[in-house]
Amino acid sequence: MREVLLAIAREYPRVKLCIQTSGSPILASFRRTVEFDLERSDMMRNVSVGGIGPQHADSDSDVFILLCPTNTQVDVVVEDAMAMSPKIGARPLVMLNPRL
């Protein structure tokens, strides 16, 4: 995962890593690990972390990476991801290991 982020970060100046936290305790803990890694790595300075949903589709990011978006009984992530589309527009959106 880190290598994929670094490869994309080399191509785009501002990367938004979107991690689903509701309904998935594993991903919630992974988010904390990624945030810690971002704080320690100079190569990851242009990567910011957020959730999945339209409120996380900021105008500052050049590319969005959705990490393991997974539908659960608690969170239907497809709806949140689709709601991001109008705000993202033509900018790239990458889904890694989706379970929709």
C-alpha positions as CSV (number, residue, x, y, z in Angstrom):
1,M,0.0,0.0,0.0
2,R,2.8,2.4,0.9
3,E,4.5,1.8,-2.4
4,V,1.4,2.5,-4.4
5,L,0.9,5.7,-2.5
6,L,4.5,6.7,-3.1
7,A,4.2,6.0,-6.8
8,I,1.1,8.1,-7.2
9,A,2.6,10.8,-5.0
10,R,5.5,11.1,-7.4
11,E,3.0,11.8,-10.3
12,Y,0.6,14.1,-8.5
13,P,1.6,17.0,-6.2
14,R,-1.4,16.6,-3.8
15,V,-2.9,13.1,-3.0
16,K,-6.0,12.5,-0.8
17,L,-6.1,9.0,0.8
18,C,-9.7,8.3,1.7
19,I,-10.1,5.5,4.3
20,Q,-13.5,4.2,5.4
21,T,-13.7,4.1,9.2
22,S,-17.3,3.2,10.0
23,G,-18.1,-0.5,10.0
24,S,-14.5,-1.6,9.8
25,P,-12.4,-1.5,13.0
26,I,-9.4,-2.9,11.0
27,L,-9.4,0.1,8.6
28,A,-9.9,2.5,11.4
29,S,-6.7,1.3,13.1
30,F,-5.0,1.2,9.7
31,R,-5.8,4.9,9.3
32,R,-4.0,5.7,12.5
33,T,-1.0,3.8,11.3
34,V,-1.0,5.6,7.9
35,E,-1.3,9.0,9.6
36,F,1.7,8.2,11.8
37,D,3.6,7.1,8.8
38,L,2.7,10.4,7.0
39,E,4.0,12.4,9.9
40,R,7.4,10.6,9.8
41,S,8.0,10.4,6.1
42,D,9.2,13.3,4.0
43,M,8.2,11.5,0.8
44,M,4.6,11.4,1.9
45,R,4.2,15.1,2.8
46,N,1.9,15.7,-0.2
47,V,-0.5,13.0,1.0
48,S,-3.5,13.9,3.2
49,V,-5.9,11.5,4.9
50,G,-9.7,11.7,5.0
51,G,-12.8,9.6,4.9
52,I,-15.1,8.6,2.1
53,G,-17.9,11.0,1.3
54,P,-18.6,14.3,-0.4
55,Q,-17.3,16.3,2.6
56,H,-13.8,14.8,2.0
57,A,-13.7,15.7,-1.8
58,D,-11.7,18.9,-1.4
59,S,-10.7,21.2,-4.2
60,D,-7.0,21.1,-3.1
61,S,-6.3,17.4,-4.1
62,D,-5.2,16.3,-7.5
63,V,-6.0,12.6,-7.1
64,F,-8.2,10.6,-4.7
65,I,-7.4,7.1,-3.5
66,L,-10.2,5.1,-1.8
67,L,-8.6,2.4,0.3
68,C,-10.6,-0.8,0.6
69,P,-14.1,0.7,0.3
70,T,-16.4,-2.0,1.6
71,N,-20.2,-2.1,1.9
72,T,-21.4,-3.1,5.4
73,Q,-24.7,-3.2,7.1
74,V,-23.6,-0.1,9.0
75,D,-22.2,1.8,6.0
76,V,-23.1,1.6,2.3
77,V,-19.9,3.1,1.0
78,V,-21.1,3.0,-2.7
79,E,-23.4,5.9,-2.0
80,D,-20.7,7.9,-0.3
81,A,-18.2,7.3,-3.1
82,M,-20.8,8.2,-5.7
83,A,-21.6,11.4,-3.8
84,M,-17.9,12.4,-4.1
85,S,-18.0,12.3,-8.0
86,P,-19.6,15.7,-8.6
87,K,-17.0,17.4,-6.4
88,I,-14.1,15.4,-7.8
89,G,-15.1,16.1,-11.4
90,A,-12.4,15.0,-14.0
91,R,-9.7,14.4,-11.4
92,P,-8.5,10.8,-11.0
93,L,-10.2,8.5,-8.5
94,V,-8.4,5.2,-7.7
95,M,-10.1,2.4,-5.7
96,L,-7.7,-0.1,-4.1
97,N,-9.2,-3.5,-3.1
98,P,-12.9,-2.4,-3.3
99,R,-15.6,-4.8,-1.9
100,L,-18.7,-3.2,-3.2
